[in-house]
Amino acid sequence: MTYRLYHMQSSGNCWKPRVALHQLGHAFELIDIDIMTGQSRTDDYMAMNPNGRVPLLQLPDGRYLAESNAMLAYLAEGTDLMPSDRYDRGVMFQWMFFEQYSHEPYIAVARYWRHLEGKEPPEAVPGQIEERGYAALGVMEQRLGEAPYFAGDTYSIADIALYAYTHVAHEGGFSLEAYPNIRAWLERVAATLRFVGMDWRP
């Protein structure tokens, strides 16, 4: 059995394990799950992932792993996508946690509502998504002025995690015009070996 990825093509979180699997040379099968029509909430799917979300990775031994960044960490173990230095690994995970807490809730959420739903996001505080999304981009811009990649000198799964929704930030209404370091980093990531974009399928 190869890897099996339950995913939705247009999801940045689902793109993360797709690109990692491809860059690492793993054979894998894609199973399309349309969250917009409730396919991730069926009894069969919930039996595999009680959280009812995509992506979901089935390992070759049959076990399941949820959460995109957990999949990245699993796949990258012992490879060039994870730094061998202990501190550099800590920095890598720092940026992956930043992605989930300070980046994804604003940039990805804005994209979901504006690009996929065609509506304005239901903000509790007007302007909060934009303010905090741009704050996250500002932190990224500063880091990328210090190092070419988020973990330091080499490409890692932290870059995959942050590329996922940054490269489509415009679909959520965010402009990257004022962030030259981010734009240059996006080009570096897209030039990595065996890189594939969000529309790619094996």
RAGIWO-V54779 format. One record per residue. N is the residue number from 1. PSI is psi in radians with two decimals (NA if undefined). BURIAL is + if it has 9 or more other C-alpha atoms within 8 Angstrom, else -. Layout:
n=[N & N]
psi=[PSI & PSI]
burial=[BURIAL & BURIAL]
This chain:
n=[1 & 2 & 3 & 4 & 5 & 6 & 7 & 8 & 9 & 10 & 11 & 12 & 13 & 14 & 15 & 16 & 17 & 18 & 19 & 20 & 21 & 22 & 23 & 24 & 25 & 26 & 27 & 28 & 29 & 30 & 31 & 32 & 33 & 34 & 35 & 36 & 37 & 38 & 39 & 40 & 41 & 42 & 43 & 44 & 45 & 46 & 47 & 48 & 49 & 50 & 51 & 52 & 53 & 54 & 55 & 56 & 57 & 58 & 59 & 60 & 61 & 62 & 63 & 64 & 65 & 66 & 67 & 68 & 69 & 70 & 71 & 72 & 73 & 74 & 75 & 76 & 77 & 78 & 79 & 80 & 81 & 82 & 83 & 84 & 85 & 86 & 87 & 88 & 89 & 90 & 91 & 92 & 93 & 94 & 95 & 96 & 97 & 98 & 99 & 100 & 101 & 102 & 103 & 104 & 105 & 106 & 107 & 108 & 109 & 110 & 111 & 112 & 113 & 114 & 115 & 116 & 117 & 118 & 119 & 120 & 121 & 122 & 123 & 124 & 125 & 126 & 127 & 128 & 129 & 130 & 131 & 132 & 133 & 134 & 135 & 136 & 137 & 138 & 139 & 140 & 141 & 142 & 143 & 144 & 145 & 146 & 147 & 148 & 149 & 150 & 151 & 152 & 153 & 154 & 155 & 156 & 157 & 158 & 159 & 160 & 161 & 162 & 163 & 164 & 165 & 166 & 167 & 168 & 169 & 170 & 171 & 172 & 173 & 174 & 175 & 176 & 177 & 178 & 179 & 180 & 181 & 182 & 183 & 184 & 185 & 186 & 187 & 188 & 189 & 190 & 191 & 192 & 193 & 194 & 195 & 196 & 197 & 198 & 199 & 200 & 201 & 202]
psi=[2.39 & -3.12 & 2.58 & 2.18 & 2.04 & 2.15 & 3.00 & 2.23 & -0.68 & -0.01 & 2.27 & -0.67 & -0.59 & -0.51 & -0.60 & -1.01 & -0.50 & -0.85 & -0.65 & -0.78 & -0.75 & -0.77 & -0.49 & -0.05 & 0.38 & 2.44 & 2.42 & 2.76 & 2.45 & 2.33 & 1.99 & 2.27 & 2.07 & 1.78 & -0.37 & -0.39 & 0.21 & 0.23 & -0.35 & 0.02 & 0.18 & 2.82 & -0.72 & -0.76 & -0.71 & -0.43 & -0.50 & -0.70 & 1.68 & -0.32 & -0.22 & 0.65 & 2.86 & 2.69 & 2.91 & 2.21 & 2.16 & 2.17 & 2.82 & -0.44 & 0.05 & -0.25 & 2.78 & 2.61 & 2.15 & 3.00 & 2.04 & -0.72 & -0.50 & -0.67 & -0.77 & -0.79 & -0.70 & -0.84 & -0.59 & -0.26 & 2.17 & 0.24 & 3.07 & -0.19 & -0.06 & 2.16 & 2.51 & -0.46 & 2.35 & -0.78 & -0.76 & -0.62 & -0.71 & -0.73 & -0.72 & -0.86 & -0.58 & -0.82 & -0.49 & -0.64 & -0.68 & -0.75 & -0.75 & -0.52 & -0.64 & -0.18 & -1.06 & -0.70 & -0.29 & -0.95 & -0.77 & -0.67 & -0.73 & -0.71 & -0.74 & -0.88 & -0.82 & -0.64 & -0.76 & -0.67 & -0.38 & 0.53 & 2.88 & 2.45 & 2.49 & 1.41 & 2.37 & -0.66 & 2.03 & 2.32 & -0.11 & -0.71 & -0.80 & -0.81 & -0.84 & -0.55 & -0.81 & -0.55 & -0.74 & -0.75 & -0.63 & -0.70 & -0.73 & -0.76 & -0.74 & -0.81 & -0.73 & -0.12 & -0.26 & -0.52 & 2.67 & -0.42 & 2.90 & -0.56 & -0.06 & -2.16 & -0.22 & 2.60 & 2.39 & -3.14 & -0.29 & -0.63 & -0.67 & -0.82 & -0.76 & -0.46 & -0.63 & -0.91 & -0.27 & -0.68 & -0.24 & 0.39 & -0.56 & -0.46 & -0.27 & 0.08 & 0.16 & 2.35 & 2.40 & 0.21 & -0.63 & 0.21 & 1.28 & -0.59 & -0.69 & -0.76 & -0.70 & -0.67 & -0.71 & -0.70 & -0.69 & -0.76 & -0.78 & -0.29 & 0.03 & 2.77 & 2.27 & 0.43 & 2.47 & 2.54 & -3.10 & -0.49 & -0.17 & 2.50 & 2.52 & NA]
burial=[- & + & + & + & + & + & + & + & + & - & - & + & + & + & + & + & + & + & + & + & + & + & + & - & - & + & - & + & + & - & - & - & + & + & + & - & - & - & + & + & + & - & - & - & + & + & - & - & + & - & - & + & + & + & + & + & + & + & + & + & - & - & - & + & + & + & + & + & + & + & + & + & + & - & - & + & - & - & - & - & + & + & + & - & - & - & - & + & + & - & + & + & + & - & + & + & - & + & + & + & - & + & + & + & + & + & + & + & + & + & + & + & + & + & + & - & - & - & - & - & - & - & - & - & - & - & - & + & + & + & - & + & + & + & - & + & + & + & - & + & + & + & + & + & - & - & + & + & + & + & + & + & - & - & + & + & + & + & + & + & + & + & + & + & + & - & - & + & + & + & + & + & + & + & - & + & - & - & + & + & + & + & + & - & + & + & - & - & + & + & - & - & - & - & + & - & - & - & - & - & - & -]
